[in-house]
Amino acid sequence: MDRDEEQLLRGRVYGADHDDPGPRPGRRYAELVGGPLDGLLLDITGLTRQEAGTGVALSTELGQFGAGGKAVCDLRPGDPGRFDWTSDTP
């Protein structure tokens, strides 16, 4: 991913409509850190700490496996506002 693509993704919500990608009032978000989704926000509204603690596997075409691949992210210990990228998976 080049610098222009990286800047375009910052402040966008993962999975949001491309025409209105920003965060919505009344929702809770965590930042995705590292990997192909770095800088995107993940809507965690409705997730319990226990559910968030198991990590997430998010579909993305930007990872090592291209279309159909997933970015695996784990909740950062002690920081419920960040999910750290750990790997890509097919």
VOGUMAR-895009 format. One record per atom (N, C-alpha, C, O): residue number from 0; atom name; chain; x, y, z. Coordinates in Angstrom, 1 decimal, padded with zeros to 4 digits, always signed. Example, Ala and Ser with C-alpha at 12.3 -4.5 7.8 and 13.67 -1.06 7.14 Angstrom:
% VOGUMAR-895009
{0,'N','A',{+013.2,-005.7,+007.8}}
{0,'CA','A',{+012.3,-004.5,+007.8}}
{0,'C','A',{+013.2,-003.3,+007.8}}
{0,'O','A',{+014.2,-003.3,+008.5}}
{1,'N','A',{+012.8,-002.2,+007.1}}
{1,'CA','A',{+013.7,-001.1,+007.1}}
{1,'C','A',{+012.9,+000.0,+007.9}}
{1,'O','A',{+013.4,+001.1,+008.0}}
END
This chain:
% VOGUMAR-895009
{0,'N','A',{+000.9,-001.2,+000.0}}
{0,'CA','A',{+000.0,+000.0,+000.0}}
{0,'C','A',{+000.9,+001.2,+000.0}}
{0,'O','A',{+001.9,+001.3,+000.8}}
{1,'N','A',{+000.6,+002.2,-000.9}}
{1,'CA','A',{+001.4,+003.4,-000.9}}
{1,'C','A',{+000.9,+004.4,+000.1}}
{1,'O','A',{-000.2,+004.3,+000.7}}
{2,'N','A',{+001.7,+005.5,+000.2}}
{2,'CA','A',{+001.3,+006.5,+001.2}}
{2,'C','A',{+000.0,+007.2,+001.0}}
{2,'O','A',{-000.7,+007.5,+001.9}}
{3,'N','A',{-000.4,+007.4,-000.3}}
{3,'CA','A',{-001.7,+008.0,-000.6}}
{3,'C','A',{-002.8,+007.1,-000.2}}
{3,'O','A',{-003.8,+007.6,+000.4}}
{4,'N','A',{-002.7,+005.8,-000.5}}
{4,'CA','A',{-003.7,+004.9,+000.0}}
{4,'C','A',{-003.8,+004.8,+001.5}}
{4,'O','A',{-004.9,+004.8,+002.0}}
{5,'N','A',{-002.7,+004.9,+002.1}}
{5,'CA','A',{-002.7,+004.8,+003.6}}
{5,'C','A',{-003.4,+006.0,+004.2}}
{5,'O','A',{-004.2,+005.9,+005.1}}
{6,'N','A',{-003.1,+007.2,+003.7}}
{6,'CA','A',{-003.8,+008.4,+004.2}}
{6,'C','A',{-005.3,+008.4,+003.9}}
{6,'O','A',{-006.1,+008.8,+004.7}}
{7,'N','A',{-005.7,+007.8,+002.8}}
{7,'CA','A',{-007.1,+007.7,+002.4}}
{7,'C','A',{-007.9,+006.9,+003.5}}
{7,'O','A',{-009.0,+007.2,+003.8}}
{8,'N','A',{-007.2,+005.8,+004.0}}
{8,'CA','A',{-007.9,+004.9,+004.9}}
{8,'C','A',{-008.0,+005.5,+006.3}}
{8,'O','A',{-008.9,+005.1,+007.1}}
{9,'N','A',{-007.1,+006.4,+006.7}}
{9,'CA','A',{-007.2,+006.9,+008.1}}
{9,'C','A',{-008.5,+007.6,+008.4}}
{9,'O','A',{-009.0,+008.3,+007.6}}
{10,'N','A',{-009.0,+007.3,+009.6}}
{10,'CA','A',{-010.3,+007.9,+010.0}}
{10,'C','A',{-011.5,+007.2,+009.4}}
{10,'O','A',{-012.6,+007.6,+009.7}}
{11,'N','A',{-011.3,+006.2,+008.6}}
{11,'CA','A',{-012.4,+005.5,+008.0}}
{11,'C','A',{-012.8,+004.3,+008.9}}
{11,'O','A',{-012.0,+003.8,+009.7}}
{12,'N','A',{-014.1,+003.9,+008.9}}
{12,'CA','A',{-014.5,+002.8,+009.7}}
{12,'C','A',{-014.5,+001.5,+008.8}}
{12,'O','A',{-015.0,+001.5,+007.7}}
{13,'N','A',{-013.9,+000.5,+009.3}}
{13,'CA','A',{-013.9,-000.8,+008.6}}
{13,'C','A',{-015.3,-001.3,+008.3}}
{13,'O','A',{-016.2,-001.3,+009.1}}
{14,'N','A',{-015.5,-001.6,+007.0}}
{14,'CA','A',{-016.8,-002.1,+006.5}}
{14,'C','A',{-017.9,-001.0,+006.3}}
{14,'O','A',{-019.0,-001.4,+005.9}}
{15,'N','A',{-017.5,+000.2,+006.5}}
{15,'CA','A',{-018.5,+001.3,+006.3}}
{15,'C','A',{-018.7,+001.6,+004.8}}
{15,'O','A',{-017.9,+001.3,+003.9}}
{16,'N','A',{-019.8,+002.3,+004.5}}
{16,'CA','A',{-020.1,+002.7,+003.1}}
{16,'C','A',{-019.0,+003.6,+002.6}}
{16,'O','A',{-018.6,+004.5,+003.4}}
{17,'N','A',{-018.6,+003.4,+001.4}}
{17,'CA','A',{-017.5,+004.3,+000.9}}
{17,'C','A',{-017.9,+005.7,+000.7}}
{17,'O','A',{-017.1,+006.6,+000.8}}
{18,'N','A',{-019.2,+006.0,+000.6}}
{18,'CA','A',{-019.7,+007.4,+000.5}}
{18,'C','A',{-019.8,+008.1,+001.8}}
{18,'O','A',{-019.8,+009.3,+001.8}}
{19,'N','A',{-019.8,+007.4,+002.9}}
{19,'CA','A',{-019.9,+008.0,+004.2}}
{19,'C','A',{-019.1,+007.1,+005.2}}
{19,'O','A',{-019.7,+006.4,+006.0}}
{20,'N','A',{-017.8,+007.1,+005.1}}
{20,'CA','A',{-016.9,+006.2,+005.8}}
{20,'C','A',{-016.6,+006.6,+007.3}}
{20,'O','A',{-015.9,+005.8,+008.0}}
{21,'N','A',{-017.0,+007.7,+007.7}}
{21,'CA','A',{-016.5,+008.2,+009.0}}
{21,'C','A',{-017.3,+007.6,+010.2}}
{21,'O','A',{-018.3,+007.0,+010.0}}
{22,'N','A',{-016.8,+007.8,+011.4}}
{22,'CA','A',{-017.5,+007.3,+012.6}}
{22,'C','A',{-018.8,+008.0,+012.8}}
{22,'O','A',{-019.1,+009.1,+012.4}}
{23,'N','A',{-019.7,+007.3,+013.5}}
{23,'CA','A',{-021.1,+007.7,+013.7}}
{23,'C','A',{-021.2,+008.1,+015.2}}
{23,'O','A',{-020.7,+007.4,+016.1}}
{24,'N','A',{-022.0,+009.1,+015.5}}
{24,'CA','A',{-022.2,+009.4,+017.0}}
{24,'C','A',{-022.9,+008.3,+017.7}}
{24,'O','A',{-023.7,+007.5,+017.1}}
{25,'N','A',{-022.6,+008.1,+018.9}}
{25,'CA','A',{-023.2,+007.1,+019.7}}
{25,'C','A',{-022.7,+005.6,+019.5}}
{25,'O','A',{-023.2,+004.7,+020.1}}
{26,'N','A',{-021.6,+005.5,+018.8}}
{26,'CA','A',{-021.0,+004.2,+018.5}}
{26,'C','A',{-019.7,+004.2,+019.2}}
{26,'O','A',{-019.1,+005.2,+019.5}}
{27,'N','A',{-019.2,+003.0,+019.5}}
{27,'CA','A',{-017.8,+002.8,+020.1}}
{27,'C','A',{-016.9,+002.2,+019.1}}
{27,'O','A',{-017.2,+001.3,+018.3}}
{28,'N','A',{-015.7,+002.8,+019.0}}
{28,'CA','A',{-014.7,+002.3,+018.0}}
{28,'C','A',{-013.4,+002.0,+018.7}}
{28,'O','A',{-013.0,+002.6,+019.7}}
{29,'N','A',{-012.6,+001.1,+018.0}}
{29,'CA','A',{-011.3,+000.8,+018.4}}
{29,'C','A',{-010.4,+001.0,+017.2}}
{29,'O','A',{-010.9,+000.7,+016.0}}
{30,'N','A',{-009.2,+001.4,+017.3}}
{30,'CA','A',{-008.3,+001.6,+016.2}}
{30,'C','A',{-007.6,+000.2,+015.9}}
{30,'O','A',{-007.2,-000.5,+016.8}}
{31,'N','A',{-007.5,-000.1,+014.6}}
{31,'CA','A',{-006.8,-001.2,+014.1}}
{31,'C','A',{-005.3,-000.7,+013.9}}
{31,'O','A',{-005.1,+000.2,+013.2}}
{32,'N','A',{-004.4,-001.4,+014.5}}
{32,'CA','A',{-003.0,-001.0,+014.5}}
{32,'C','A',{-002.1,-002.1,+013.8}}
{32,'O','A',{-002.1,-003.2,+014.2}}
{33,'N','A',{-001.4,-001.6,+012.7}}
{33,'CA','A',{-000.5,-002.5,+012.0}}
{33,'C','A',{-001.2,-003.3,+010.9}}
{33,'O','A',{-002.5,-003.3,+010.9}}
{34,'N','A',{-000.5,-004.0,+010.1}}
{34,'CA','A',{-001.0,-004.8,+009.0}}
{34,'C','A',{-001.8,-004.0,+008.0}}
{34,'O','A',{-001.7,-002.8,+007.9}}
{35,'N','A',{-002.5,-004.7,+007.1}}
{35,'CA','A',{-003.2,-004.1,+006.0}}
{35,'C','A',{-004.3,-003.2,+006.3}}
{35,'O','A',{-004.7,-002.4,+005.5}}
{36,'N','A',{-004.9,-003.2,+007.5}}
{36,'CA','A',{-006.0,-002.4,+007.9}}
{36,'C','A',{-005.6,-001.3,+008.9}}
{36,'O','A',{-006.4,-000.6,+009.5}}
{37,'N','A',{-004.3,-001.0,+009.0}}
{37,'CA','A',{-003.7,+000.0,+009.9}}
{37,'C','A',{-004.4,+001.3,+009.8}}
{37,'O','A',{-004.5,+001.8,+008.7}}
{38,'N','A',{-004.8,+001.8,+010.9}}
{38,'CA','A',{-005.5,+003.2,+010.9}}
{38,'C','A',{-007.0,+003.2,+010.8}}
{38,'O','A',{-007.6,+004.2,+011.1}}
{39,'N','A',{-007.6,+002.1,+010.3}}
{39,'CA','A',{-009.0,+002.0,+010.2}}
{39,'C','A',{-009.6,+001.9,+011.6}}
{39,'O','A',{-008.9,+001.4,+012.6}}
{40,'N','A',{-010.8,+002.3,+011.8}}
{40,'CA','A',{-011.6,+002.1,+013.0}}
{40,'C','A',{-012.5,+000.9,+012.9}}
{40,'O','A',{-013.1,+000.7,+011.9}}
{41,'N','A',{-012.6,+000.2,+014.0}}
{41,'CA','A',{-013.5,-001.0,+014.1}}
{41,'C','A',{-014.6,-000.7,+015.0}}
{41,'O','A',{-014.4,-000.3,+016.2}}
{42,'N','A',{-015.8,-000.8,+014.5}}
{42,'CA','A',{-017.0,-000.5,+015.3}}
{42,'C','A',{-017.2,-001.7,+016.3}}
{42,'O','A',{-017.4,-002.8,+015.9}}
{43,'N','A',{-017.0,-001.4,+017.6}}
{43,'CA','A',{-017.1,-002.4,+018.6}}
{43,'C','A',{-018.3,-002.2,+019.5}}
{43,'O','A',{-018.4,-002.8,+020.6}}
{44,'N','A',{-019.2,-001.4,+019.0}}
{44,'CA','A',{-020.5,-001.2,+019.7}}
{44,'C','A',{-021.2,-002.6,+019.9}}
{44,'O','A',{-021.3,-003.3,+018.9}}
{45,'N','A',{-021.6,-002.9,+021.1}}
{45,'CA','A',{-022.3,-004.2,+021.3}}
{45,'C','A',{-021.4,-005.4,+021.6}}
{45,'O','A',{-021.9,-006.4,+022.1}}
{46,'N','A',{-020.1,-005.2,+021.4}}
{46,'CA','A',{-019.1,-006.3,+021.8}}
{46,'C','A',{-018.8,-006.2,+023.3}}
{46,'O','A',{-018.6,-005.1,+023.8}}
{47,'N','A',{-018.9,-007.3,+024.0}}
{47,'CA','A',{-018.5,-007.3,+025.4}}
{47,'C','A',{-017.0,-007.4,+025.4}}
{47,'O','A',{-016.3,-007.7,+024.4}}
{48,'N','A',{-016.4,-007.0,+026.6}}
{48,'CA','A',{-014.9,-007.1,+026.7}}
{48,'C','A',{-014.4,-008.6,+026.5}}
{48,'O','A',{-013.4,-008.8,+025.9}}
{49,'N','A',{-015.3,-009.5,+026.9}}
{49,'CA','A',{-014.9,-010.9,+026.7}}
{49,'C','A',{-014.9,-011.3,+025.2}}
{49,'O','A',{-014.0,-011.9,+024.7}}
{50,'N','A',{-015.9,-010.8,+024.5}}
{50,'CA','A',{-015.9,-011.1,+023.0}}
{50,'C','A',{-014.8,-010.4,+022.3}}
{50,'O','A',{-014.1,-011.0,+021.5}}
{51,'N','A',{-014.5,-009.1,+022.7}}
{51,'CA','A',{-013.4,-008.4,+022.1}}
{51,'C','A',{-012.1,-009.1,+022.4}}
{51,'O','A',{-011.1,-009.1,+021.6}}
{52,'N','A',{-012.0,-009.6,+023.6}}
{52,'CA','A',{-010.7,-010.3,+024.1}}
{52,'C','A',{-010.3,-011.5,+023.3}}
{52,'O','A',{-009.2,-011.9,+023.3}}
{53,'N','A',{-011.3,-012.1,+022.5}}
{53,'CA','A',{-010.9,-013.2,+021.7}}
{53,'C','A',{-010.3,-012.8,+020.4}}
{53,'O','A',{-009.9,-013.7,+019.6}}
{54,'N','A',{-010.3,-011.5,+020.1}}
{54,'CA','A',{-009.7,-011.1,+018.8}}
{54,'C','A',{-010.7,-011.1,+017.7}}
{54,'O','A',{-011.8,-011.6,+017.9}}
{55,'N','A',{-010.3,-010.6,+016.5}}
{55,'CA','A',{-011.2,-010.6,+015.4}}
{55,'C','A',{-010.4,-011.0,+014.1}}
{55,'O','A',{-009.2,-010.9,+014.1}}
{56,'N','A',{-011.1,-011.6,+013.2}}
{56,'CA','A',{-010.5,-011.9,+011.8}}
{56,'C','A',{-011.4,-011.1,+010.8}}
{56,'O','A',{-012.6,-011.5,+010.6}}
{57,'N','A',{-010.8,-010.2,+010.2}}
{57,'CA','A',{-011.5,-009.2,+009.3}}
{57,'C','A',{-011.2,-009.5,+007.9}}
{57,'O','A',{-010.0,-009.5,+007.5}}
{58,'N','A',{-012.2,-009.6,+007.0}}
{58,'CA','A',{-012.0,-009.8,+005.6}}
{58,'C','A',{-011.3,-008.6,+005.0}}
{58,'O','A',{-011.7,-007.5,+005.3}}
{59,'N','A',{-010.3,-008.9,+004.1}}
{59,'CA','A',{-009.6,-007.8,+003.4}}
{59,'C','A',{-009.0,-008.3,+002.2}}
{59,'O','A',{-008.5,-009.5,+002.1}}
{60,'N','A',{-008.9,-007.5,+001.1}}
{60,'CA','A',{-008.2,-007.9,-000.1}}
{60,'C','A',{-006.8,-007.3,+000.0}}
{60,'O','A',{-006.0,-007.6,-000.9}}
{61,'N','A',{-006.5,-006.6,+001.0}}
{61,'CA','A',{-005.2,-005.9,+001.1}}
{61,'C','A',{-004.1,-006.7,+001.8}}
{61,'O','A',{-002.9,-006.3,+001.7}}
{62,'N','A',{-004.4,-007.9,+002.3}}
{62,'CA','A',{-003.4,-008.7,+003.0}}
{62,'C','A',{-002.6,-009.6,+002.1}}
{62,'O','A',{-002.8,-009.5,+000.9}}
{63,'N','A',{-001.9,-010.4,+002.7}}
{63,'CA','A',{-001.0,-011.4,+002.0}}
{63,'C','A',{-001.7,-012.3,+001.1}}
{63,'O','A',{-001.2,-012.7,+000.1}}
{64,'N','A',{-003.0,-012.6,+001.4}}
{64,'CA','A',{-003.7,-013.6,+000.6}}
{64,'C','A',{-004.7,-013.0,-000.3}}
{64,'O','A',{-005.4,-013.8,-001.0}}
{65,'N','A',{-004.7,-011.7,-000.5}}
{65,'CA','A',{-005.6,-011.1,-001.5}}
{65,'C','A',{-007.1,-011.3,-001.2}}
{65,'O','A',{-007.5,-011.5,+000.0}}
{66,'N','A',{-007.9,-011.3,-002.2}}
{66,'CA','A',{-009.3,-011.5,-002.1}}
{66,'C','A',{-009.6,-012.8,-001.3}}
{66,'O','A',{-009.0,-013.8,-001.7}}
{67,'N','A',{-010.5,-012.7,-000.4}}
{67,'CA','A',{-010.8,-013.9,+000.4}}
{67,'C','A',{-010.0,-014.0,+001.7}}
{67,'O','A',{-010.3,-014.9,+002.5}}
{68,'N','A',{-008.9,-013.2,+001.8}}
{68,'CA','A',{-008.0,-013.3,+003.0}}
{68,'C','A',{-008.6,-012.5,+004.1}}
{68,'O','A',{-009.5,-011.8,+004.0}}
{69,'N','A',{-008.0,-012.7,+005.3}}
{69,'CA','A',{-008.4,-012.0,+006.5}}
{69,'C','A',{-007.2,-011.5,+007.3}}
{69,'O','A',{-006.1,-012.1,+007.2}}
{70,'N','A',{-007.4,-010.4,+007.9}}
{70,'CA','A',{-006.4,-009.9,+008.8}}
{70,'C','A',{-006.8,-010.2,+010.2}}
{70,'O','A',{-008.0,-010.0,+010.6}}
{71,'N','A',{-005.9,-010.9,+011.0}}
{71,'CA','A',{-006.2,-011.3,+012.3}}
{71,'C','A',{-005.7,-010.3,+013.3}}
{71,'O','A',{-004.5,-009.9,+013.2}}
{72,'N','A',{-006.5,-009.8,+014.2}}
{72,'CA','A',{-006.1,-008.7,+015.1}}
{72,'C','A',{-006.5,-009.1,+016.6}}
{72,'O','A',{-007.6,-009.7,+016.8}}
{73,'N','A',{-005.7,-008.9,+017.5}}
{73,'CA','A',{-006.0,-009.1,+018.9}}
{73,'C','A',{-006.1,-007.9,+019.7}}
{73,'O','A',{-005.4,-006.9,+019.4}}
{74,'N','A',{-007.0,-007.8,+020.7}}
{74,'CA','A',{-007.1,-006.7,+021.6}}
{74,'C','A',{-005.8,-006.4,+022.3}}
{74,'O','A',{-005.2,-007.4,+022.8}}
{75,'N','A',{-005.4,-005.2,+022.3}}
{75,'CA','A',{-004.1,-004.9,+023.0}}
{75,'C','A',{-004.3,-005.0,+024.5}}
{75,'O','A',{-005.3,-004.4,+025.0}}
{76,'N','A',{-003.5,-005.7,+025.2}}
{76,'CA','A',{-003.6,-005.9,+026.6}}
{76,'C','A',{-003.6,-004.5,+027.3}}
{76,'O','A',{-002.7,-003.7,+027.1}}
{77,'N','A',{-004.6,-004.2,+028.1}}
{77,'CA','A',{-004.6,-003.0,+028.9}}
{77,'C','A',{-005.1,-001.8,+028.1}}
{77,'O','A',{-005.2,-000.7,+028.6}}
{78,'N','A',{-005.5,-002.0,+026.8}}
{78,'CA','A',{-005.9,-000.9,+026.0}}
{78,'C','A',{-007.1,-001.3,+025.1}}
{78,'O','A',{-006.9,-001.8,+024.0}}
{79,'N','A',{-008.3,-001.2,+025.6}}
{79,'CA','A',{-009.5,-001.7,+024.9}}
{79,'C','A',{-009.8,-000.8,+023.6}}
{79,'O','A',{-010.8,-001.1,+022.9}}
{80,'N','A',{-009.0,+000.2,+023.4}}
{80,'CA','A',{-009.3,+001.1,+022.3}}
{80,'C','A',{-008.4,+000.7,+021.1}}
{80,'O','A',{-008.4,+001.4,+020.1}}
{81,'N','A',{-007.6,-000.4,+021.1}}
{81,'CA','A',{-006.8,-000.8,+020.0}}
{81,'C','A',{-006.7,-002.3,+019.8}}
{81,'O','A',{-006.7,-003.1,+020.8}}
{82,'N','A',{-006.8,-002.7,+018.6}}
{82,'CA','A',{-006.6,-004.1,+018.2}}
{82,'C','A',{-005.3,-004.1,+017.4}}
{82,'O','A',{-005.2,-003.4,+016.3}}
{83,'N','A',{-004.3,-004.9,+017.8}}
{83,'CA','A',{-003.1,-005.0,+017.1}}
{83,'C','A',{-003.1,-006.2,+016.1}}
{83,'O','A',{-003.6,-007.3,+016.4}}
{84,'N','A',{-002.6,-005.9,+014.8}}
{84,'CA','A',{-002.6,-006.9,+013.8}}
{84,'C','A',{-001.6,-008.0,+014.2}}
{84,'O','A',{-000.5,-007.7,+014.7}}
{85,'N','A',{-001.9,-009.3,+014.0}}
{85,'CA','A',{-001.0,-010.3,+014.4}}
{85,'C','A',{-000.6,-011.2,+013.2}}
{85,'O','A',{+000.5,-011.7,+013.1}}
{86,'N','A',{-001.5,-011.3,+012.2}}
{86,'CA','A',{-001.2,-012.1,+011.0}}
{86,'C','A',{-002.3,-012.0,+009.9}}
{86,'O','A',{-003.3,-011.4,+010.2}}
{87,'N','A',{-002.0,-012.5,+008.8}}
{87,'CA','A',{-003.0,-012.6,+007.7}}
{87,'C','A',{-003.3,-014.1,+007.6}}
{87,'O','A',{-002.4,-015.0,+007.8}}
{88,'N','A',{-004.5,-014.5,+007.2}}
{88,'CA','A',{-004.8,-015.9,+007.0}}
{88,'C','A',{-005.7,-016.0,+005.8}}
{88,'O','A',{-006.4,-015.1,+005.4}}
{89,'N','A',{-005.6,-017.1,+005.1}}
{89,'CA','A',{-006.5,-017.3,+003.9}}
{89,'C','A',{-007.9,-017.4,+004.2}}
{89,'O','A',{-008.8,-017.6,+003.3}}
END
